[in-house]
Amino acid sequence: MQIRYNCPSDQCVALIEYEPIETLQKPIQCPRCNLSHDLKISPKIKEGTVDACAVCGCRELFIRKDFPQGVGLAVVIIAGALSIYFFRSNFMVSYAILAAAIAFDFVLYLLTGRVTTCYACRAEYRKVGQNPSHEAFDLATSEKY
């Protein structure tokens, strides 16, 4: 299991990645501010399922696709610009470009995995078994944090 989270220090914004957290025995040290902090490794995490956040202890987590939003945005912008360019000369090519962008975006979406994310600290857990008690993102739950 891989974890990616921001340093818990209020003054530091470092992004910390660690793998595998199941066998972690010592505190993790931030590479930027040198703050040493423990991860709370529960028995479920050692088994490969996240039941609570190892960084902050929050039990409310959600599952989302691990789709790179920058790539999706780039596909939309490039396809839109090409479609506008070709619309004057051949509107069928313009629509074909948009259809190809939709198909490409859909294939990328199908190929990407899922990531479990903590509502409170936004720690991300990859290469982990899905916990059936975690659902998709909920705005009302997110607003609590």
N, C-alpha and C positions, 0 to 999 in steps of 0.2 A: 504494500500500500504506500502511496506517495501522498505527502501533505505539502501544500503551498499556502503560506499565510504571511501577513505583514507583521513586523516586529511589534511585540506588545508594548514597547516603550512609547510614551507620548511624544517624544521629540524625534524619534527615528521613523523612517518610512521604508526601511529595507524590506525586500521581498525574500522570504526564507523558504527554501525547498529542502525536504528531507525524505529519504527513502532508504530502507523500509522502516516504518515507525513501529511495527509489531515487535521488533527486537530491541528497541531503544532502551538503554540502561542508564544513560547519563543525561544531565541537562544540556540543552542546545544553547550555543552561544551565537548571538547575532554577529554576522561578519562586519557590520558597519559600526555599531555602537558598543559592541562587546558585552551587551547585557546577557547574562546567563539566566535561562528560564526553563522550567520543567514542563514537559507535556504530560497530560493526565491520560495515561494509557489504560483503558478499561479492559476487562477480560474479553468483551465482545470485539474490541479492536484487535486484540491478539489473535482472535479467531478469523479476522478478515472482514468484519462488518462494523460499520460505525453506528454506535448507539448514542454517543454524546461527543461533542467537540473536544478534541485533545488539547486545544489551546485555551479555551475559555470555560469549558465545562457545560456549555449550553446544550440542551437536549432537543432543541428545535432546529432541524436541518431540512433542506429541500434538495431535490434532484433536478438537474437540468442537463441539456445537451452540452457537450464540451465543444461547441461550434465556435470557431474563431470569428468574432463579429467584424473585425477589420476586413477579413477576406469576403464575407458576405456583402459588406458595404461596397468594397471595391468592385465586386461582380455587378452590383446594381448600377453603380456610377458609370462603369465602362460600357455596360450594355445599353444604358440609357443614352449616353453620348453617341455611341455608334448608331443606335436606332434613330435618333434625331437627325444625324448626318445623312443617313440613307433614306429617310422618309421622303424627301423631295424628289429623289431620282427613282426610287423603286420601293413602294410601301410594303410589298411582300417580303423583301429582304429585311426591311425594318422590323416587321412582325416576327420573322424567322430568328432574328438576333435576340429579340425578347424571349421567344420560346426556348431558344438554346440556353439563355441565361437562367431561365426557370428550371430547366432540366439539369443543368450543371449544379445549381444551388441545391436542388433536391437530392442529387447523388451525393454531394458533399455532406448534406444533413444526414443521410442514411449511413454514411461511412463513419461518422464521428461517434465516439463513445459518450458515456454519461459521467457526470461529476456530481458528487455530493458536496453541498455547500452549507456552511453554518450561517444562520440568520444574523447572529450577534457580531461575530468578528470577520465573517466572509472567508474563513479558512476553507480551502478546497481539498477534497479527498479524491484521488484518482486510483485506478487499479484496485478497486474495492468491490466487494459483493453488495448487491442492492438490498437495503433494508426495507421490507414491505411497509413499515410504519412511516417512512418518509415519502412525501408526495411532491408534486410540482410546486413551484414558487407561489406563495400566497401573499398578496399585498397587505392584507390586514395583519398577518403575522409579522411581516417585515416592518411595519410601522411601529410595532412595539419596541423595536430595537433601533 
